[in-house]
Amino acid sequence: MAIQTKQELRSFVKETIRTTPISDIHTHLFTEDFGDMLLWGIDELLTYHYLVAETLRFHPDLPYESFWAMSKREQADLVWQTLFLDHSPYSEACRGVLTVLNRLGLDVASRDLESYRAFFASKSTSEYIDLIFKLSNVANVCMTNDPFVDSERNAWETIQEVDPRFNTALRIDPLLMQWEESTWEKLKGWGYDVEQAVSDKTVEGIREFLRTWIRKMNPLYMAVSLPPSFRYPEQSARGDIIAKCILPVAKEFDIPFAMMIGVNKRVNPALGDAGDSVGLSDVRTVEQICSLHPDNKFLCTMLARENQHGLAVAARKFRNLHVFGCWWFLNNPSLIEEMTRMRFELLGTSVTPQHSDCRVLDQLLYKWDHSREIIANVLTDKYADLLETGWKVKKKEIRRDVSDLFGGAFWRFLGKENPVK
């Protein structure tokens, strides 16, 4: 059945966006099996690093170390008082907390932090996971799984079966970013025959490490966060490991190499996780790696706003490149809308417009609620443009397109069946 009017179009697109289940292709969430690594609840929401950085701007006389010495509850109290009571909470990170509380049926107008804490305290972890997946209409998420983190590495020793709502991704930052400083010694200590130099035996040792963890985790992709200075090819241990280890093993297992490019780590170390910043990267690097390795698949998101147009153009040129998400500092409504419009205009539905990047389970609610609204508005405008030409937009085609944008295009790029029916 074809859409007849713009009013009907807007209503149908909005409803389709609301009811279509999502594959969230990049998060920092964990299954219940990982214990305290799965973060949830009001105190975790309030002490998320976005809000910590925002809070400390209002307290120039509070030493950073004094804040970090506080208990989690004390930190959350300070954030709540500073950002929600002493000032209006209209930043996107603050608004997100209020969206979560509202969606959980809590009285946002009461501003009663203790009543919110009581609600979360009444929930078990498994009960809360089920609730958030249901309310967010997210069918599955992809974790970030780092075997270089001791607690996570130990957890994998006891996990028999992963909750099917949680896909895996093998994170390899230390392999590429700290090889010569420390990572080679870790691998050697774990029994892999490697040395500091990226020699032939080191290459084989790293490959065996990757194979071991790919077989253990069954990841959808291998991922790394890279600085703006990243170039490819490059004369470095990082460049050699990518060319001789990462890409051959990724090809062997037919999984993409996911590059998240543009983060300047720890520009203010005293802020901890909140101390990272952004820099302009070189899209030519992405074009080079896609061109030199046409049989490999690449996922890419970039952190700087200025890189978004070039990255979308690169995706037009290389079908082994899939662009995804509005990452980190770009996860603000004005920028999400700008990027989504540009990507739809250049790439149609062959893009994954958003991922949540959640570190706290509750964030699935606000990040997808807010993004759904923006994507619906942009998509409605694009279909309205088609109506102006005399093209008939059919309801089943809108459902197909939304399914692609919410995970279908990603699963097709992987060469896997979309598990969301």
Sequence and secondary structure as in RCSB ss.txt:
>XXXX:A:sequence
MAIQTKQELRSFVKETIRTTPISDIHTHLFTEDFGDMLLWGIDELLTYHYLVAETLRFHPDLPYESFWAMSKREQ
ADLVWQTLFLDHSPYSEACRGVLTVLNRLGLDVASRDLESYRAFFASKSTSEYIDLIFKLSNVANVCMTNDPFVD
SERNAWETIQEVDPRFNTALRIDPLLMQWEESTWEKLKGWGYDVEQAVSDKTVEGIREFLRTWIRKMNPLYMAVS
LPPSFRYPEQSARGDIIAKCILPVAKEFDIPFAMMIGVNKRVNPALGDAGDSVGLSDVRTVEQICSLHPDNKFLC
TMLARENQHGLAVAARKFRNLHVFGCWWFLNNPSLIEEMTRMRFELLGTSVTPQHSDCRVLDQLLYKWDHSREII
ANVLTDKYADLLETGWKVKKKEIRRDVSDLFGGAFWRFLGKENPVK
>XXXX:A:secstr
 B  SHHHHHHHHHHHHHHS EEE       GGGGGGSB SHHHHHTSHHHHHHHHTT TTS HHHHHHS HHHH
HHHHIIIIIISS   SHHHHHHHHHHHHTT  GGG  HHHHHHHHHTS HHHHHHHHHHHHTEEEEE  B TTSH
HHHHHHTT  S  TTEE  EE HHHHHSIIIIIHHHHHHTT    SS  HHHHHHHHHHHHHHHHHH  S EEEE
E TT  SS SSHHHHHIIIIIHHHHHHHT  EEEEE EETTSSGGGGGGG EE    HHHHHHHHHH TTS EEE
EES GGGHHHHHHHHHH TTEEEB   GGG SHHHHHHHHHHHHHHHTTSSB      SBTTHHHHHHHHHHHHH
HHHHHHHHHHHHHTT   BHHHHHHHHHIIIIIHHHHHHT   S  
